[in-house]
């Protein structure tokens, strides 16, 4: 359950930074669903209007979050380097950037139309399905500092009516995040 709560907290932290700008569209909702199928099955479901997300989660205090910006640990790749890489990848058009195939697992990272797609299959079953609109990645990497713009990414998701953002299915946990 700790893993599920951590995933939920991360999703809620991401959503907590939605600004009053996001609240302008009153119909948009942020959803997180986490199911654990361990010996004691657990289920967590959060459905909040985007206008309420900021209010509901302001109580969460974290040194990495500040006014809609998330300070990513940059031990391997800096945010500035991510911006450079993204700038070049956007120029390529539709392409498959990474494919890793092992015995029972395949990982694929691609740009498909207006989406960045990450798919992981295990034993021919979908394990991770991540579809992020290009405009959301643009907003996330906007700016010049060493932080990701979570507030901007949420605003871009809302403008695009992003729909399904993330699904993760492993042997014990299913996570689904979407906006409608």
C-alpha positions in Angstrom: 0.0 0.0 0.0 3.0 2.3 0.6 3.9 2.1 -3.1 0.3 3.0 -4.0 0.2 5.9 -1.6 3.5 7.2 -2.9 2.2 7.0 -6.5 -1.0 8.7 -5.4 0.9 11.4 -3.5 3.1 12.1 -6.6 0.0 12.4 -8.8 -1.7 14.6 -6.3 1.4 16.7 -5.9 1.5 17.2 -9.7 -2.1 18.2 -9.7 -1.8 20.4 -6.6 0.0 23.0 -8.5 -2.9 23.8 -10.8 -3.4 27.5 -10.8 -6.6 29.7 -11.0 -5.9 29.7 -14.7 -6.7 26.0 -14.8 -9.9 26.6 -12.9 -11.3 28.7 -15.8 -12.6 25.5 -17.4 -15.0 24.3 -14.8 -15.7 21.0 -16.4 -12.2 19.5 -16.2 -11.5 16.9 -13.6 -8.3 15.2 -12.5 -8.5 11.4 -11.8 -6.2 9.0 -10.1 -7.0 5.3 -9.6 -4.7 2.9 -7.8 -5.5 -0.8 -7.2 -3.2 -3.2 -5.4 -3.8 -6.9 -5.7 -1.7 -8.2 -2.8 -2.9 -10.5 -0.1 -5.0 -7.6 1.2 -6.4 -5.8 -1.9 -6.5 -2.1 -1.7 -8.2 0.5 -3.8 -7.7 4.3 -3.9 -9.6 6.6 -6.2 -9.3 10.4 -6.4 -11.6 12.5 -8.5 -11.2 16.2 -8.2 -12.2 19.2 -10.3 -9.0 20.9 -11.5 -10.2 24.0 -9.8 -10.1 22.2 -6.4 -6.8 20.4 -6.8 -4.7 23.4 -5.6 -7.0 23.9 -2.6 -7.1 20.2 -1.7 -3.4 19.7 -1.8 -1.8 22.9 -0.5 -1.3 21.1 2.8 1.4 18.9 1.3 4.8 20.5 2.0 7.8 19.4 0.0 11.1 21.1 -0.6 11.1 20.0 -4.2 7.8 21.8 -5.0 7.6 25.6 -5.2 4.8 27.6 -6.9 4.1 25.1 -9.6 7.7 24.1 -10.2 9.2 20.7 -9.4 12.9 20.5 -8.7 14.0 17.2 -10.2 17.0 15.4 -8.9 19.5 15.9 -11.6 22.2 13.4 -10.8 22.3 12.0 -14.4 20.9 14.6 -16.8 20.3 18.3 -16.0 17.0 20.0 -16.9 19.0 22.2 -19.3 20.2 19.1 -21.1 16.7 17.7 -21.1 15.5 20.9 -22.8 18.3 20.6 -25.5 17.4 16.9 -26.1 13.7 17.7 -26.4 14.3 20.6 -28.8 16.2 18.2 -31.1 13.7 15.4 -30.8 10.8 17.6 -31.7 12.4 18.5 -35.0 12.5 14.8 -36.1 8.8 14.4 -36.5 7.3 10.9 -36.0 10.0 8.5 -34.9 10.8 5.6 -32.6 13.7 6.8 -30.5 14.3 3.8 -28.2 13.4 0.2 -28.4 14.8 -2.3 -26.0 13.8 -6.0 -26.4 14.6 -8.6 -23.8 13.3 -12.1 -23.3 9.8 -11.2 -22.1 9.9 -7.4 -22.1 9.8 -4.7 -24.7 10.3 -0.9 -24.0 9.4 1.6 -26.7 9.8 5.4 -26.6 8.5 7.3 -29.7 7.0 10.4 -31.0 3.7 9.6 -32.7 1.8 12.6 -34.1 1.3 15.1 -31.3 2.2 12.6 -28.6 5.3 11.3 -26.8 4.6 7.6 -26.3 6.2 5.2 -23.8 5.0 1.6 -23.9 6.3 -1.3 -21.9 5.0 -4.8 -22.5 5.9 -7.9 -20.4 4.9 -11.3 -21.7 3.0 -9.6 -24.5 0.8 -7.8 -21.9 0.7 -4.0 -21.7 2.5 -3.0 -18.5 3.0 0.8 -19.0 1.1 2.9 -21.5 2.1 6.6 -21.3 0.8 9.1 -23.8 1.8 12.7 -23.2 0.8 15.5 -25.7 3.9 17.3 -27.1 2.4 20.6 -25.8 2.5 19.2 -22.3 6.2 18.2 -22.6 6.8 21.7 -24.0 5.1 23.3 -21.0 6.8 21.0 -18.6 10.2 22.0 -19.9 9.4 25.7 -20.3 11.6 28.2 -18.7 15.3 28.4 -18.1 15.8 27.3 -14.5 16.5 23.9 -13.0 12.8 23.0 -12.4 10.0 21.4 -14.3 6.9 23.5 -14.7 4.2 21.2 -13.4 1.6 24.0 -13.3 2.2 24.8 -17.0 2.0 21.1 -17.9 -1.4 20.8 -16.1 -2.7 23.9 -17.9 -1.5 22.4 -21.2 -3.2 19.1 -20.4 -6.4 20.9 -19.7 -6.3 22.9 -22.9 -5.7 19.8 -24.8 -8.3 17.8 -22.8 -5.5 15.3 -22.5 -7.7 12.3 -21.5 -5.8 9.2 -20.5 -2.3 10.2 -19.4 -0.8 7.2 -17.7 -1.6 3.6 -17.1 0.7 1.2 -15.3 -0.1 -2.5 -14.8 2.3 -4.7 -13.1 1.7 -8.0 -11.2 0.5 -6.3 -8.1 -0.4 -2.7 -8.8 -2.6 -0.9 -11.4 -2.4 2.9 -11.7 -4.4 5.1 -14.0 -4.2 8.9 -14.3 -6.4 11.0 -16.6 -8.1 14.3 -17.1 -11.5 14.8 -18.6 
